[in-house]
Amino acid sequence: MSMKYISCPLCTGHMGMTLPGMTEHLKRKHLLLTSAAVLAGNMFANSQANEEVWIILKEFDQKNKEIEYMEKSKIAALQILYEKDVAIKKLKEEIIELKNKLVGTPPEAFQEI
């Protein structure tokens, strides 16, 4: 007997048309934990409950995408800050080198950077 599948409207992946099949799909593909079984069960309750589950899952999916975007933006900002920090350290080293090359200037004339 072949298992029947439907396409998930969120990820276009296939999920079984049974409670265990849908639960497994929600756990694996959408990273839901204990709520996967509850949501999958509501998909079989009635058409209104099924529609409400899809609304919840679409909102959840959208929030996950927003979080992923914010994480990528945060990583990009941290990379820029790191690069600026490296540039500042390099400039400080160059200043120290220039100070050391100056001849005849007493050390008291320089302020610490």
All heavy atoms as an XYZ file, in Angstrom:
897
protein
N       0.848     -1.173      0.000
C       0.000      0.000      0.000
C       0.893      1.235      0.000
O       1.779      1.372      0.838
C      -0.894     -0.027      1.240
C      -1.712      1.223      1.395
S      -3.190      1.010      2.347
C      -2.695      1.224      3.992
N       0.683      2.139     -0.942
C       1.514      3.332     -1.033
C       0.951      4.424     -0.124
O      -0.257      4.574      0.015
C       1.591      3.818     -2.471
O       0.326      4.265     -2.891
N       1.872      5.174      0.462
C       1.478      6.254      1.354
C       1.155      7.495      0.529
O       1.863      7.814     -0.418
C       2.607      6.532      2.333
C       2.259      7.536      3.377
S       3.529      7.524      4.639
C       2.661      8.302      5.944
N       0.105      8.190      0.886
C      -0.285      9.395      0.165
C       0.363     10.608      0.838
O       0.489     10.663      2.047
C      -1.796      9.547      0.155
C      -2.487      8.472     -0.650
C      -3.963      8.731     -0.739
C      -4.618      7.636     -1.566
N      -6.036      7.869     -1.747
N       0.764     11.539      0.013
C       1.408     12.745      0.498
C       0.698     13.971     -0.038
O       0.051     13.925     -1.083
C       2.872     12.803      0.032
C       3.730     11.733      0.621
C       3.966     10.549     -0.066
C       4.314     11.904      1.860
C       4.768      9.556      0.468
C       5.120     10.922      2.414
C       5.346      9.756      1.717
O       6.134      8.782      2.257
N       0.843     15.067      0.677
C       0.401     16.367      0.186
C       1.595     17.308      0.282
O       2.530     17.060      1.039
C      -0.805     16.923      0.978
C      -0.463     17.094      2.463
C      -2.024     16.066      0.794
C      -1.515     17.852      3.250
N       1.557     18.366     -0.504
C       2.630     19.360     -0.448
C       2.353     20.343      0.676
O       1.230     20.815      0.847
C       2.727     20.127     -1.764
O       3.184     19.281     -2.781
N       3.401     20.653      1.406
C       3.298     21.639      2.475
C       3.260     23.030      1.836
O       4.135     23.366      1.044
C       4.495     21.515      3.406
S       4.545     22.789      4.695
N       2.274     23.833      2.163
C       2.188     25.172      1.562
C       3.305     26.117      2.021
O       3.546     27.131      1.413
C       0.833     25.705      2.002
C       0.236     24.708      2.894
C       1.131     23.530      2.995
N       3.991     25.763      3.095
C       5.056     26.630      3.592
C       6.401     26.353      2.941
O       7.137     27.264      2.589
C       5.197     26.477      5.111
C       3.982     26.851      5.936
C       4.238     26.573      7.405
C       3.639     28.312      5.731
N       6.732     25.076      2.807
C       8.073     24.738      2.321
C       8.047     23.925      1.033
O       9.104     23.565      0.519
C       8.837     23.972      3.391
S       8.203     22.318      3.694
N       6.896     23.613      0.531
C       6.683     22.783     -0.659
C       7.254     21.375     -0.512
O       7.385     20.652     -1.489
C       7.228     23.434     -1.955
O       8.646     23.553     -1.860
C       6.616     24.796     -2.199
N       7.589     20.993      0.717
C       8.005     19.620      0.974
C       6.790     18.719      1.055
O       5.654     19.180      1.158
N       7.026     17.419      0.990
C       5.921     16.462      1.089
C       5.728     16.050      2.539
O       6.682     15.882      3.284
C       6.208     15.206      0.259
C       6.290     15.488     -1.208
N       5.381     16.266     -1.880
C       7.183     15.085     -2.140
C       5.704     16.335     -3.149
N       6.803     15.623     -3.332
N       4.467     15.898      2.920
C       4.155     15.377      4.246
C       3.030     14.365      4.119
O       2.166     14.485      3.250
C       3.814     16.498      5.215
C       2.660     17.341      4.858
S       2.503     18.647      6.101
C       1.180     19.579      5.415
N       3.110     13.367      4.971
C       2.099     12.329      4.942
C       0.734     12.862      5.316
O       0.610     13.850      6.035
N      -0.282     12.211      4.837
C      -1.651     12.640      5.116
C      -2.191     11.984      6.376
O      -3.401     11.865      6.558
C      -2.550     12.334      3.916
C      -2.200     13.183      2.715
S      -3.220     12.847      1.272
C      -4.846     13.286      1.839
N      -1.295     11.561      7.252
C      -1.696     10.962      8.524
C      -1.173     11.852      9.643
O      -0.280     12.680      9.443
C      -1.087      9.560      8.686
O       0.338      9.683      8.720
C      -1.511      8.640      7.551
N      -1.709     11.671     10.825
C      -1.269     12.440     11.988
C       0.233     12.252     12.226
O       0.960     13.246     12.360
C      -2.092     12.060     13.223
C      -1.740     12.792     14.514
C      -1.906     14.299     14.359
C      -2.608     12.282     15.657
N       0.753     11.010     12.246
C       2.198     10.854     12.449
C       3.029     11.474     11.316
O       4.089     12.056     11.566
C       2.404      9.338     12.492
C       1.075      8.767     12.830
C       0.060      9.714     12.260
N       2.541     11.369     10.087
C       3.263     11.936      8.948
C       3.358     13.448      9.024
O       4.420     14.036      8.774
N       2.250     14.095      9.366
C       2.256     15.555      9.482
C       3.071     16.008     10.689
O       3.798     16.989     10.621
C       0.827     16.085      9.560
C       0.113     16.048      8.239
S      -1.463     16.913      8.350
C      -2.022     16.760      6.659
N       2.947     15.270     11.779
C       3.721     15.603     12.982
C       5.215     15.541     12.675
O       5.967     16.454     13.028
C       3.373     14.642     14.143
O       1.976     14.751     14.426
C       4.170     14.959     15.388
N       5.628     14.467     12.021
C       7.045     14.303     11.682
C       7.524     15.435     10.762
O       8.605     15.978     10.947
C       7.273     12.942     11.014
C       8.714     12.673     10.664
C       9.643     12.646     11.869
O       9.199     12.345     12.991
O      10.844     12.937     11.676
N       6.716     15.796      9.788
C       7.077     16.883      8.881
C       7.254     18.196      9.652
O       8.224     18.918      9.446
C       6.023     17.055      7.790
C       6.282     18.240      6.907
N       7.168     18.194      5.860
C       5.791     19.512      6.956
C       7.216     19.389      5.281
N       6.385     20.201      5.927
N       6.314     18.500     10.531
C       6.390     19.753     11.296
C       7.615     19.772     12.213
O       8.237     20.814     12.406
C       5.104     19.963     12.104
C       3.839     20.200     11.271
C       2.615     20.267     12.176
C       3.962     21.470     10.434
N       7.961     18.623     12.762
C       9.152     18.548     13.618
C      10.425     18.714     12.800
O      11.312     19.488     13.162
C       9.197     17.205     14.357
C       8.238     17.106     15.512
C       8.396     15.761     16.204
C       7.485     15.662     17.404
N       7.620     14.345     18.073
N      10.511     17.964     11.711
C      11.739     17.931     10.910
C      11.955     19.210     10.116
O      13.018     19.804     10.166
C      11.683     16.742      9.944
C      12.749     15.725     10.137
C      12.708     14.554      9.150
N      11.418     14.197      8.591
C      11.024     14.526      7.354
N      11.798     15.181      6.554
N       9.835     14.162      6.919
N      10.964     19.614      9.369
C      11.130     20.725      8.435
C      10.892     22.099      9.052
O      11.467     23.084      8.616
C      10.195     20.561      7.228
C      10.500     19.360      6.382
C      11.787     19.569      5.635
C      12.014     18.395      4.688
N      13.190     18.590      3.873
N      10.033     22.160     10.044
C       9.671     23.462     10.607
C      10.162     23.642     12.036
O       9.846     24.646     12.679
C       8.160     23.683     10.492
C       7.694     23.635      9.073
N       7.920     24.658      8.190
C       7.065     22.656      8.368
C       7.432     24.341      7.012
N       6.899     23.122      7.087
N      10.931     22.678     12.506
C      11.610     22.747     13.799
C      10.673     22.986     14.978
O      11.020     23.658     15.932
C      12.700     23.823     13.760
C      13.704     23.693     12.612
C      14.658     24.868     12.600
C      14.453     22.374     12.669
N       9.478     22.413     14.896
C       8.544     22.494     16.018
C       8.801     21.305     16.937
O       9.198     20.240     16.486
C       7.101     22.457     15.515
C       6.698     23.605     14.595
C       5.279     23.395     14.095
C       6.819     24.931     15.304
N       8.561     21.494     18.204
C       8.796     20.404     19.149
C       7.464     19.822     19.591
O       6.790     19.161     18.815
C       9.636     20.913     20.321
C      11.011     21.495     19.925
C      11.697     22.089     21.123
C      11.869     20.444     19.263
N       7.080     20.073     20.819
C       5.849     19.469     21.342
C       4.594     19.988     20.649
O       3.587     19.287     20.591
C       5.725     19.713     22.861
O       5.824     21.115     23.105
C       6.813     18.992     23.615
N       4.645     21.189     20.100
C       3.452     21.734     19.446
C       3.168     21.053     18.109
O       2.060     21.159     17.581
C       3.604     23.245     19.237
O       4.703     23.524     18.405
N       4.137     20.345     17.547
C       3.934     19.690     16.249
C       2.761     18.721     16.297
O       1.911     18.727     15.398
C       5.208     18.973     15.814
N       2.680     17.905     17.322
C       1.595     16.920     17.425
C       0.245     17.602     17.622
O      -0.761     17.184     17.045
C       1.870     15.937     18.559
N       0.225     18.674     18.413
C      -1.030     19.398     18.663
C      -1.521     20.049     17.372
O      -2.695     19.932     17.005
C      -0.832     20.466     19.762
C      -2.072     21.329     19.916
C      -0.461     19.810     21.079
N      -0.606     20.705     16.671
C      -0.993     21.363     15.419
C      -1.414     20.339     14.370
O      -2.418     20.533     13.674
C       0.149     22.237     14.905
C       0.457     23.471     15.749
C       1.743     24.131     15.280
C      -0.695     24.456     15.726
N      -0.675     19.268     14.259
C      -1.037     18.221     13.297
C      -2.399     17.636     13.645
O      -3.222     17.390     12.754
C       0.036     17.131     13.277
N      -2.667     17.425     14.914
C      -3.968     16.907     15.335
C      -5.097     17.849     14.968
O      -6.167     17.418     14.522
N      -4.852     19.143     15.120
C      -5.882     20.127     14.770
C      -6.133     20.193     13.270
O      -7.196     20.617     12.829
C      -5.511     21.510     15.306
C      -5.770     21.614     16.794
O      -6.581     20.891     17.349
N      -5.065     22.514     17.445
N      -5.166     19.756     12.485
C      -5.363     19.731     11.033
C      -6.460     18.738     10.651
O      -7.101     18.884      9.618
C      -4.067     19.362     10.312
C      -3.016     20.434     10.365
S      -1.524     19.834      9.562
C      -0.530     21.289      9.558
N      -6.660     17.737     11.492
C      -7.660     16.705     11.212
C      -8.989     16.953     11.925
O      -9.954     16.244     11.699
C      -7.129     15.328     11.614
C      -6.004     14.847     10.743
C      -4.690     14.977     11.158
C      -6.254     14.292      9.499
C      -3.645     14.539     10.360
C      -5.229     13.854      8.692
C      -3.913     13.983      9.118
N      -9.040     17.967     12.793
C     -10.246     18.204     13.592
C     -11.423     18.633     12.720
O     -12.469     17.999     12.719
C      -9.966     19.247     14.667
N     -11.254     19.722     12.014
C     -12.278     20.214     11.087
C     -11.630     21.252     10.181
O     -10.485     21.640     10.383
C     -13.500     20.785     11.824
C     -13.141     21.923     12.762
O     -12.455     22.861     12.369
N     -13.594     21.831     14.008
N     -12.354     21.717      9.200
C     -11.747     22.616      8.211
C     -11.333     23.957      8.820
O     -10.315     24.527      8.442
C     -12.691     22.838      7.033
O     -13.889     23.438      7.466
N     -12.117     24.457      9.787
C     -11.762     25.731     10.414
C     -10.479     25.586     11.225
O      -9.584     26.431     11.142
C     -12.889     26.247     11.313
C     -12.554     27.595     11.931
C     -13.670     28.142     12.791
O     -14.786     27.642     12.780
N     -13.355     29.187     13.532
N     -10.365     24.507     11.986
C      -9.147     24.271     12.776
C      -7.948     24.093     11.851
O      -6.861     24.607     12.130
C      -9.323     23.047     13.667
N      -8.162     23.385     10.742
C      -7.086     23.188      9.772
C      -6.609     24.533      9.224
O      -5.403     24.796      9.148
C      -7.576     22.290      8.628
C      -6.477     21.987      7.633
O      -5.986     22.880      6.958
N      -6.096     20.734      7.551
N      -7.533     25.394      8.882
C      -7.188     26.713      8.358
C      -6.439     27.540      9.412
O      -5.466     28.236      9.104
C      -8.468     27.445      7.930
C      -8.212     28.730      7.192
C      -9.514     29.342      6.688
O     -10.376     28.621      6.181
O      -9.631     30.569      6.816
N      -6.889     27.465     10.664
C      -6.226     28.196     11.745
C      -4.794     27.703     11.958
O      -3.897     28.501     12.212
C      -7.036     28.076     13.037
C      -8.337     28.843     12.984
C      -9.261     28.545     14.158
O      -8.934     27.669     14.986
O     -10.321     29.194     14.235
N      -4.571     26.406     11.834
C      -3.222     25.857     11.970
C      -2.314     26.437     10.890
O      -1.187     26.857     11.168
C      -3.226     24.311     11.900
C      -1.818     23.763     11.719
C      -3.865     23.725     13.150
N      -2.801     26.491      9.666
C      -1.971     27.030      8.584
C      -1.680     28.511      8.778
O      -0.591     28.994      8.459
C      -2.582     26.744      7.217
C      -2.443     25.300      6.864
C      -3.443     24.388      6.700
C      -1.215     24.582      6.688
N      -2.913     23.148      6.430
C      -1.539     23.239      6.415
C       0.127     24.924      6.744
C      -0.598     22.252      6.188
C       1.085     23.945      6.512
C       0.722     22.634      6.237
N      -2.626     29.247      9.320
C      -2.390     30.666      9.624
C      -1.284     30.787     10.668
O      -0.357     31.589     10.520
C      -3.691     31.359     10.108
C      -4.680     31.489      8.944
C      -3.393     32.723     10.717
C      -6.074     31.917      9.351
N      -1.369     29.983     11.715
C      -0.344     29.986     12.770
C       1.018     29.617     12.198
O       2.025     30.272     12.470
C      -0.733     29.019     13.914
C      -1.946     29.563     14.672
C       0.445     28.769     14.856
C      -2.602     28.556     15.603
N       1.051     28.571     11.385
C       2.324     28.122     10.811
C       2.915     29.171      9.864
O       4.136     29.375      9.847
C       2.146     26.790     10.092
C       1.909     25.588     11.011
C       1.588     24.352     10.191
C       3.120     25.349     11.909
N       2.073     29.856      9.092
C       2.574     30.906      8.202
C       3.170     32.058      9.006
O       4.228     32.587      8.660
C       1.455     31.413      7.289
C       1.099     30.446      6.188
C      -0.076     30.942      5.374
C      -0.516     29.861      4.405
N      -1.760     30.201      3.708
N       2.497     32.437     10.088
C       3.026     33.501     10.952
C       4.338     33.060     11.597
O       5.292     33.834     11.669
C       2.016     33.881     12.027
C       0.840     34.664     11.505
C      -0.181     35.005     12.577
O       0.026     34.656     13.761
O      -1.193     35.627     12.232
N       4.387     31.839     12.049
C       5.599     31.286     12.660
C       6.744     31.294     11.648
O       7.868     31.707     11.959
C       5.315     29.868     13.160
C       6.488     29.210     13.819
C       6.854     29.551     15.113
C       7.214     28.239     13.155
C       7.941     28.947     15.721
C       8.306     27.628     13.762
C       8.669     27.983     15.049
N       6.453     30.863     10.434
C       7.464     30.822      9.387
C       7.968     32.228      9.067
O       9.172     32.445      8.906
C       6.870     30.165      8.132
C       7.916     29.868      7.091
O       8.926     29.217      7.426
O       7.721     30.286      5.932
N       7.063     33.201      8.998
C       7.457     34.589      8.723
C       8.340     35.127      9.844
O       9.351     35.782      9.578
C       6.216     35.472      8.544
C       6.544     36.911      8.204
C       7.322     37.063      6.916
O       7.087     36.357      5.946
N       8.256     37.979      6.892
N       7.988     34.853     11.084
C       8.803     35.310     12.223
C      10.185     34.664     12.185
O      11.187     35.322     12.471
C       8.115     35.013     13.557
C       6.845     35.786     13.784
C       7.104     37.267     13.891
C       5.813     38.026     14.083
N       5.981     39.460     13.980
N      10.254     33.394     11.825
C      11.552     32.727     11.714
C      12.419     33.386     10.643
O      13.628     33.556     10.842
C      11.383     31.240     11.402
C      11.163     30.419     12.639
O      11.438     30.857     13.752
N      10.653     29.217     12.466
N      11.812     33.752      9.523
C      12.560     34.425      8.460
C      13.070     35.779      8.937
O      14.199     36.170      8.632
C      11.694     34.576      7.212
C      11.475     33.274      6.477
C      10.561     33.440      5.286
C      10.323     32.088      4.628
N       9.334     32.157      3.559
N      12.246     36.498      9.687
C      12.666     37.793     10.222
C      13.822     37.626     11.207
O      14.776     38.416     11.190
C      11.483     38.496     10.897
C      10.423     38.968      9.929
C       9.157     39.472     10.603
O       9.148     39.619     11.855
O       8.167     39.716      9.891
N      13.752     36.599     12.034
C      14.828     36.330     12.993
C      16.114     35.974     12.256
O      17.197     36.456     12.611
C      14.416     35.216     13.980
C      13.326     35.736     14.924
C      15.620     34.694     14.763
C      12.660     34.661     15.760
N      16.017     35.143     11.230
C      17.200     34.776     10.436
C      17.820     36.016      9.795
O      19.042     36.170      9.791
C      16.824     33.763      9.349
C      16.556     32.380      9.876
C      16.068     31.423      8.794
O      16.246     31.728      7.588
O      15.511     30.384      9.147
N      16.982     36.910      9.274
C      17.489     38.146      8.659
C      18.201     39.001      9.699
O      19.284     39.542      9.434
C      16.346     38.920      8.007
C      16.775     40.246      7.444
C      17.454     40.301      6.229
C      16.535     41.431      8.129
C      17.879     41.517      5.701
C      16.969     42.640      7.616
C      17.633     42.676      6.408
O      18.055     43.884      5.911
N      17.608     39.130     10.884
C      18.230     39.919     11.947
C      19.556     39.307     12.380
O      20.527     40.025     12.636
C      17.280     40.054     13.150
C      16.110     40.956     12.867
S      14.985     41.342     14.240
C      15.095     40.004     15.354
N      19.625     37.990     12.450
C      20.874     37.315     12.809
C      21.952     37.578     11.772
O      23.098     37.854     12.118
C      20.648     35.808     12.969
C      19.964     35.419     14.254
C      20.804     35.710     15.486
O      22.012     35.419     15.486
O      20.240     36.259     16.443
N      21.584     37.495     10.505
C      22.553     37.768      9.433
C      23.025     39.217      9.498
O      24.205     39.506      9.307
C      21.954     37.453      8.069
C      21.802     35.967      7.810
C      21.155     35.695      6.475
C      20.945     34.202      6.280
N      20.238     33.902      5.036
N      22.099     40.141      9.772
C      22.454     41.551      9.890
C      23.383     41.777     11.079
O      24.341     42.546     10.988
C      21.202     42.413     10.051
O      20.396     42.332      8.910
N      23.099     41.090     12.176
C      23.942     41.215     13.367
C      25.350     40.695     13.092
O      26.339     41.336     13.452
C      23.318     40.447     14.540
C      24.110     40.533     15.832
C      23.411     39.827     16.968
C      23.768     38.380     16.949
N      23.272     37.613     18.087
N      25.439     39.585     12.413
C      26.747     39.010     12.078
C      27.508     39.961     11.159
O      28.713     40.186     11.334
C      26.580     37.615     11.443
C      26.127     36.620     12.517
C      27.867     37.149     10.786
C      25.671     35.277     11.982
N      26.822     40.559     10.189
C      27.469     41.511      9.280
C      27.969     42.734     10.052
O      29.089     43.214      9.818
C      26.509     41.928      8.174
N      27.161     43.232     10.978
C      27.573     44.388     11.778
C      28.775     44.047     12.652
O      29.706     44.848     12.780
C      26.401     44.868     12.636
N      28.776     42.867     13.242
C      29.914     42.444     14.063
C      31.178     42.316     13.226
O      32.276     42.657     13.691
C      29.601     41.122     14.771
C      28.585     41.214     15.906
C      28.227     39.821     16.409
C      29.113     42.069     17.037
N      31.041     41.854     11.994
C      32.201     41.747     11.104
C      32.764     43.129     10.797
O      33.970     43.327     10.816
C      31.815     41.017      9.807
C      32.958     40.856      8.835
C      34.078     39.981      9.367
O      33.866     39.051     10.114
N      35.291     40.303      8.964
N      31.887     44.089     10.548
C      32.335     45.461     10.274
C      33.051     46.022     11.492
O      34.120     46.640     11.375
C      31.138     46.349      9.865
C      30.630     45.937      8.486
C      31.509     47.830      9.888
C      29.291     46.544      8.105
N      32.479     45.810     12.685
C      33.120     46.298     13.915
C      34.485     45.647     14.124
O      35.446     46.312     14.516
C      32.218     46.043     15.125
C      30.954     46.893     15.193
C      30.066     46.427     16.329
C      31.309     48.363     15.344
N      34.586     44.367     13.848
C      35.858     43.666     13.984
C      36.903     44.264     13.034
O      38.051     44.518     13.430
C      35.682     42.168     13.706
C      36.985     41.431     13.622
C      37.687     41.101     14.780
C      37.531     41.086     12.398
C      38.904     40.444     14.717
C      38.743     40.425     12.311
C      39.422     40.102     13.472
O      40.628     39.462     13.389
N      36.504     44.492     11.792
C      37.430     45.060     10.810
C      37.883     46.458     11.221
O      39.051     46.811     11.061
C      36.782     45.075      9.425
C      36.615     43.679      8.838
C      35.742     43.634      7.594
O      35.288     44.711      7.127
O      35.508     42.532      7.082
N      36.963     47.260     11.753
C      37.325     48.596     12.225
C      38.266     48.506     13.427
O      39.210     49.292     13.538
C      36.083     49.406     12.559
C      35.283     49.781     11.324
C      34.273     50.847     11.604
C      33.507     51.214     10.366
N      34.257     51.983      9.400
N      38.028     47.545     14.307
C      38.900     47.342     15.462
C      40.316     46.974     15.015
O      41.299     47.490     15.549
C      38.322     46.251     16.370
C      39.064     46.135     17.681
O      39.293     47.178     18.327
O      39.412     44.994     18.064
N      40.417     46.102     14.036
C      41.728     45.714     13.497
C      42.421     46.932     12.899
O      43.619     47.148     13.109
C      41.571     44.579     12.457
C      42.864     44.357     11.690
C      41.124     43.289     13.140
N      41.679     47.761     12.167
C      42.252     48.963     11.558
C      42.745     49.934     12.630
O      43.826     50.527     12.497
C      41.225     49.636     10.650
N      41.976     50.092     13.695
C      42.379     50.981     14.793
C      43.658     50.467     15.451
O      44.582     51.244     15.733
C      41.235     51.121     15.822
C      40.098     51.954     15.213
C      41.738     51.754     17.116
C      38.821     51.936     16.024
N      43.733     49.175     15.706
C      44.945     48.599     16.301
C      46.157     48.832     15.405
O      47.248     49.154     15.884
C      44.756     47.107     16.570
C      43.852     46.819     17.737
C      43.665     45.330     17.951
C      42.702     45.081     19.092
N      42.434     43.663     19.302
N      45.950     48.679     14.103
C      47.048     48.892     13.158
C      47.501     50.349     13.185
O      48.700     50.640     13.181
C      46.607     48.486     11.748
C      47.712     48.519     10.731
C      47.228     48.014      9.391
C      48.360     48.082      8.378
N      47.941     47.652      7.055
N      46.557     51.275     13.220
C      46.896     52.695     13.296
C      47.650     53.024     14.581
O      48.609     53.809     14.572
C      45.636     53.558     13.172
C      45.001     53.622     11.788
C      43.653     54.333     11.854
C      45.924     54.316     10.807
N      47.237     52.432     15.691
C      47.936     52.650     16.956
C      49.378     52.162     16.861
O      50.302     52.828     17.337
C      47.205     51.943     18.106
C      45.977     52.649     18.592
C      45.394     51.921     19.788
C      44.236     52.664     20.382
N      43.708     51.994     21.577
N      49.570     51.010     16.248
C      50.929     50.476     16.081
C      51.767     51.403     15.204
O      52.949     51.634     15.490
C      50.872     49.069     15.481
C      50.342     48.025     16.416
C      50.099     46.669     15.745
O      50.383     46.532     14.537
O      49.617     45.760     16.447
N      51.174     51.949     14.155
C      51.895     52.880     13.285
C      52.275     54.144     14.038
O      53.376     54.675     13.863
C      51.041     53.229     12.060
C      50.890     52.099     11.067
C      49.968     52.442      9.904
O      49.658     53.644      9.693
O      49.544     51.499      9.212
N      51.377     54.634     14.888
C      51.668     55.828     15.687
C      52.837     55.558     16.631
O      53.741     56.388     16.763
C      50.410     56.288     16.463
C      49.376     56.851     15.484
C      50.761     57.312     17.524
C      48.020     57.123     16.081
N      52.841     54.402     17.258
C      53.932     54.044     18.166
C      55.249     53.972     17.401
O      56.290     54.463     17.874
C      53.619     52.723     18.905
C      52.471     52.938     19.887
C      54.854     52.174     19.609
C      51.905     51.676     20.481
N      55.222     53.382     16.217
C      56.431     53.315     15.388
C      56.927     54.711     15.042
O      58.134     54.990     15.117
C      56.153     52.540     14.095
C      56.267     51.055     14.221
C      56.081     50.373     12.867
O      56.611     50.872     11.853
O      55.392     49.346     12.858
N      56.022     55.603     14.648
C      56.412     56.967     14.306
C      56.984     57.694     15.519
O      57.956     58.453     15.400
C      55.226     57.735     13.727
C      54.762     57.299     12.338
C      53.458     57.995     11.967
C      55.838     57.592     11.313
N      56.399     57.478     16.681
C      56.917     58.081     17.910
C      58.342     57.626     18.158
O      59.214     58.426     18.522
C      56.049     57.699     19.113
C      54.802     58.484     19.283
C      54.139     58.027     20.575
C      52.906     58.779     20.896
N      52.316     58.335     22.169
N      58.581     56.323     17.972
C      59.906     55.764     18.222
C      60.936     56.288     17.226
O      62.133     56.346     17.542
C      59.860     54.238     18.185
C      59.096     53.661     19.355
O      58.966     54.293     20.406
N      58.568     52.463     19.186
N      60.502     56.666     16.029
C      61.426     57.160     15.012
C      61.808     58.625     15.225
O      62.816     59.082     14.701
C      60.815     56.978     13.620
C      60.788     55.542     13.166
C      60.224     55.445     11.769
C      60.174     53.978     11.337
N      59.621     53.855      9.985
N      60.972     59.355     15.922
C      61.271     60.771     16.138
C      62.546     60.904     16.973
O      62.734     60.224     17.983
C      60.110     61.470     16.847
C      58.885     61.735     15.995
C      57.768     62.309     16.844
C      59.202     62.685     14.856
N      63.409     61.782     16.533
C      64.688     61.960     17.210
C      64.693     63.298     17.934
O      64.230     64.305     17.424
C      65.849     61.932     16.192
C      67.184     62.142     16.885
C      65.818     60.635     15.419
N      65.234     63.271     19.123
C      65.428     64.507     19.857
C      64.200     65.022     20.580
O      64.244     66.094     21.164
N      63.114     64.307     20.535
C      61.923     64.744     21.259
C      61.857     63.972     22.562
O      61.867     62.749     22.565
C      60.642     64.482     20.442
O      60.799     65.058     19.155
C      59.429     65.050     21.128
N      61.822     64.681     23.685
C      61.770     63.984     24.971
C      60.456     63.202     25.123
O      59.408     63.615     24.632
C      61.864     65.109     26.005
C      61.493     66.352     25.287
C      61.775     66.131     23.831
N      60.505     62.061     25.813
C      59.297     61.225     25.977
C      58.152     61.953     26.655
O      57.000     61.648     26.421
C      59.772     60.052     26.848
C      61.261     60.063     26.739
C      61.678     61.451     26.398
N      58.473     62.957     27.491
C      57.400     63.680     28.196
C      56.521     64.475     27.239
O      55.402     64.862     27.569
C      57.990     64.660     29.233
C      58.918     64.045     30.247
C      60.351     63.919     29.716
O      60.863     64.843     29.071
O      60.921     62.859     29.967
N      56.981     64.715     26.032
C      56.235     65.513     25.061
C      55.049     64.748     24.478
O      54.158     65.339     23.873
C      57.157     66.007     23.951
N      55.065     63.431     24.626
C      54.002     62.608     24.061
C      52.979     62.232     25.110
O      53.313     61.939     26.248
C      54.584     61.310     23.472
C      55.556     61.565     22.348
C      56.901     61.375     22.544
C      55.110     61.996     21.117
C      57.797     61.595     21.526
C      55.987     62.212     20.093
C      57.352     62.024     20.289
N      51.730     62.251     24.699
C      50.669     61.758     25.586
C      50.385     60.314     25.197
O      50.482     59.941     24.040
C      49.405     62.579     25.436
C      49.547     63.998     25.956
C      48.226     64.748     25.813
O      47.269     64.235     25.270
N      48.217     65.959     26.310
N      50.004     59.527     26.169
C      49.682     58.107     25.917
C      48.410     58.035     25.081
O      47.457     58.743     25.306
C      49.476     57.381     27.253
C      49.378     55.891     27.111
C      50.639     55.259     26.532
O      51.758     55.718     26.822
O      50.497     54.295     25.768
N      48.395     57.156     24.139
C      47.218     56.940     23.282
C      46.335     55.905     23.893
O      46.735     54.901     24.357
C      47.649     56.516     21.854
C      48.406     57.637     21.207
C      46.423     56.170     21.043
C      48.888     57.309     19.831
